[in-house]
């Protein structure tokens, strides 16, 4: 059986962040034949600047592009900062979008999930990721988006939330399989 590789971009740099822990839980509970890999080093990326993106791009950008480019799918797990996606995630998408038309996200199925301690669970950030990644060429699987409020439930332990997140991974895998068929 061929393994499906999913690159996981976490929008929070904090080691013990809720979204990082959600991503780690998905890695640990990946279905058979699915490999989720958290892409580390987003905090090492310089802000995107075309002057830096010449013949010798920064090593962190090269690693990011290679890791995401080798993946079959991308899953973004992110909180919401001030009503939008975290700057580190926006910057990663900027690096992944270049060179225009052939960046590492082009044609790659992408889903967005996450949790925040707000009533809306990060919907604005997730909508921004969907828009930005779509512009960058990703095949955004919009019905996969899971925006979970962490106000009245612990997303790390609640069985219903855990099932929604696991289902998002399964649907992301199934979407790509349906497209490839």
C-alpha positions as CSV (number, residue, x, y, z in Angstrom):
1,X,0.0,0.0,0.0
2,X,1.3,3.4,-1.0
3,X,1.7,5.9,1.9
4,X,0.0,9.3,1.7
5,X,2.3,12.0,2.9
6,X,0.7,15.1,4.5
7,X,2.8,18.1,5.3
8,X,1.4,19.8,8.4
9,X,1.9,23.6,8.8
10,X,1.3,24.8,12.4
11,X,0.5,28.5,12.7
12,X,1.7,28.8,16.3
13,X,5.4,28.8,17.1
14,X,4.9,28.2,20.8
15,X,6.1,24.6,21.7
16,X,3.1,23.9,23.9
17,X,0.5,25.6,21.9
18,X,-3.0,24.1,21.6
19,X,-2.7,23.8,17.8
20,X,0.7,22.3,18.0
21,X,-0.6,19.7,20.4
22,X,-3.6,19.1,18.1
23,X,-1.2,18.5,15.2
24,X,1.0,16.2,17.3
25,X,-2.2,14.2,18.2
26,X,-3.1,13.8,14.6
27,X,0.4,12.6,13.7
28,X,0.2,10.0,16.5
29,X,-3.2,8.8,15.5
30,X,-2.8,8.9,11.7
31,X,-4.7,6.2,9.8
32,X,-2.8,3.3,8.3
33,X,-1.1,4.3,5.1
34,X,-1.1,8.0,6.0
35,X,2.0,9.8,7.2
36,X,1.6,13.3,8.7
37,X,4.8,15.3,9.1
38,X,4.9,18.6,11.1
39,X,7.0,21.0,9.1
40,X,9.3,22.7,11.6
41,X,11.3,25.8,11.1
42,X,8.6,28.3,10.1
43,X,10.1,30.7,12.7
44,X,13.4,30.5,10.9
45,X,12.0,31.9,7.6
46,X,12.9,35.5,6.9
47,X,10.0,37.6,5.8
48,X,9.4,37.0,2.2
49,X,11.5,39.4,0.1
50,X,12.1,38.8,-3.6
51,X,15.6,40.1,-3.2
52,X,16.3,37.1,-1.0
53,X,14.6,34.6,-3.3
54,X,17.2,34.5,-6.1
55,X,19.7,31.8,-7.1
56,X,20.4,31.0,-3.4
57,X,17.3,31.3,-1.3
58,X,17.6,31.0,2.4
59,X,18.1,27.4,3.6
60,X,14.9,27.5,5.7
61,X,12.9,28.4,2.6
62,X,14.5,25.7,0.6
63,X,13.7,23.1,3.3
64,X,10.1,24.3,3.5
65,X,9.6,24.2,-0.3
66,X,11.2,20.7,-0.5
67,X,9.2,19.3,2.3
68,X,5.8,20.7,1.1
69,X,6.7,19.9,-2.5
70,X,7.3,16.3,-1.7
71,X,4.0,15.9,0.2
72,X,0.8,14.6,-1.4
73,X,-1.3,17.0,0.7
74,X,-1.0,19.9,3.1
75,X,-2.9,20.3,6.4
76,X,-2.8,23.7,8.1
77,X,-3.4,23.7,11.9
78,X,-3.7,27.2,13.1
79,X,-5.0,29.5,15.7
80,X,-6.3,33.0,15.0
81,X,-4.3,36.1,15.9
82,X,-6.2,39.4,16.0
83,X,-8.8,38.2,13.5
84,X,-6.5,36.7,10.9
85,X,-3.9,34.0,10.4
86,X,-0.6,34.3,12.3
87,X,2.1,36.2,10.4
88,X,4.5,33.2,10.5
89,X,1.9,31.1,8.5
90,X,1.2,34.0,6.0
91,X,5.0,34.2,5.5
92,X,5.3,30.5,4.9
93,X,2.5,30.6,2.3
94,X,4.3,33.6,0.6
95,X,7.5,31.5,0.3
96,X,5.6,28.5,-0.9
97,X,3.8,30.5,-3.5
98,X,7.0,31.3,-5.4
99,X,8.0,31.0,-8.1
100,X,4.6,32.1,-9.3
101,X,2.6,29.4,-11.0
102,X,5.1,26.6,-10.0
103,X,5.4,27.0,-6.2
104,X,5.3,24.1,-3.9
105,X,1.5,24.5,-3.2
106,X,0.4,24.4,-6.8
107,X,-2.2,21.7,-7.3
108,X,-1.7,20.3,-3.8
109,X,-4.9,19.5,-1.9
110,X,-5.0,21.5,1.3
111,X,-7.3,21.6,4.4
112,X,-7.4,23.9,7.4
113,X,-8.2,23.1,11.0
114,X,-7.6,24.6,14.3
115,X,-8.9,25.8,17.7
116,X,-8.9,29.0,19.5
117,X,-10.3,30.2,22.8
118,X,-12.8,32.4,21.0
119,X,-16.5,31.8,20.2
120,X,-15.7,31.4,16.5
121,X,-12.8,29.0,16.8
122,X,-10.5,30.8,14.3
123,X,-12.9,31.0,11.4
124,X,-11.4,34.3,10.1
125,X,-7.9,32.9,10.2
126,X,-9.0,29.8,8.5
127,X,-10.8,31.8,5.8
128,X,-7.7,33.8,5.2
129,X,-5.6,30.6,4.9
130,X,-8.1,29.3,2.4
131,X,-8.0,32.5,0.3
132,X,-4.2,32.9,0.5
133,X,-3.4,29.2,-0.2
134,X,-5.9,29.2,-3.1
135,X,-4.2,32.2,-4.7
136,X,-0.8,30.4,-4.2
137,X,-2.2,27.5,-6.3
138,X,-3.3,25.0,-3.7
139,X,-6.4,22.9,-4.3
140,X,-8.3,24.0,-1.2
141,X,-10.7,21.5,0.1
142,X,-13.1,23.9,1.8
143,X,-15.4,21.3,3.3
144,X,-12.5,20.1,5.4
145,X,-12.2,23.3,7.4
146,X,-12.7,22.7,11.1
147,X,-12.8,25.9,13.3
148,X,-13.2,24.7,16.8
149,X,-13.9,27.0,19.8
150,X,-11.9,26.0,22.9
151,X,-14.1,28.0,25.3
152,X,-16.4,25.3,26.6
153,X,-14.6,22.1,25.4
154,X,-11.1,20.8,25.5
155,X,-10.3,20.0,21.9
156,X,-7.4,17.7,23.0
157,X,-9.7,15.3,24.9
158,X,-13.3,15.8,23.7
159,X,-14.3,12.7,21.6
160,X,-16.5,14.7,19.3
161,X,-13.8,17.2,18.5
162,X,-11.2,14.5,18.1
163,X,-13.5,12.7,15.6
164,X,-14.1,15.9,13.6
165,X,-10.3,16.4,13.3
166,X,-9.6,12.8,12.4
167,X,-12.5,13.0,9.8
168,X,-10.9,16.1,8.3
169,X,-7.7,14.1,7.7
170,X,-9.6,11.2,6.2
171,X,-11.5,13.5,3.9
172,X,-8.3,15.3,2.8
173,X,-6.8,11.9,1.9
174,X,-10.0,10.8,0.1
175,X,-10.3,14.1,-1.8
176,X,-7.0,13.7,-3.3
177,X,-7.6,10.0,-4.2
178,X,-10.8,11.0,-5.9
179,X,-9.1,13.7,-7.9
180,X,-6.2,11.4,-8.9
181,X,-8.7,8.7,-10.1
